Amino acid sequence: MQQSDYDRLALSGDWLCDVELVPSEDSPGTIESPWGATSIGYIQSGEFRGPVLNGRVLPGGGDWPALSMDGDNSYQVNVRAVWETHDGARLYVQYYGFIAVPPELAGDRSVLASLDPADYYFRTAPTFRTGDERYLWLNKILAVGVGRFTATGLGYRIYRIN
């Protein structure tokens, strides 16, 4: 294998938008099972703004993260949501990802929001589905989100991977 064969495979991306999600207070919470715990969190509202995508996150989506059984306070993110763009297009957004907050830093929402995002790992990989001709290009991209906790929920900066 020649290293030069891979030199042109550098990863680069373009900023699509920032997303902020507010979880619903009436989410069912955590369900324990023999396969581990699943935390269920519904989306109450949200918005996305950026150079390419702008609009609102419709209520009704949610996150069904699997909680780590190793005691490291980590989660496998599993989100599905519907976004509505500023010009009326509907986007189905699905993403998986990973959150790892060192146990000594974990706490309630206000504690998490005060943490420096450099102190924890929070990444997602959104994919999109839409039939709106203006946004068909979203059906054929992979994106990466870098996340953070906010005072009201969660936030991400999402990049299109080129």
Secondary structure as UniProt FT lines:
FT   HELIX           3..5
FT   HELIX           7..9
FT   STRAND          13..23
FT   TURN            25..26
FT   STRAND          29..33
FT   TURN            34..35
FT   STRAND          36..49
FT   STRAND          55..57
FT   TURN            59..60
FT   STRAND          62..63
FT   STRAND          66..67
FT   STRAND          74..85
FT   TURN            86..87
FT   STRAND          90..100
FT   HELIX           103..105
FT   HELIX           109..114
FT   HELIX           117..119
FT   STRAND          121..129
FT   HELIX           133..140
FT   STRAND          143..149
FT   STRAND          154..161
//
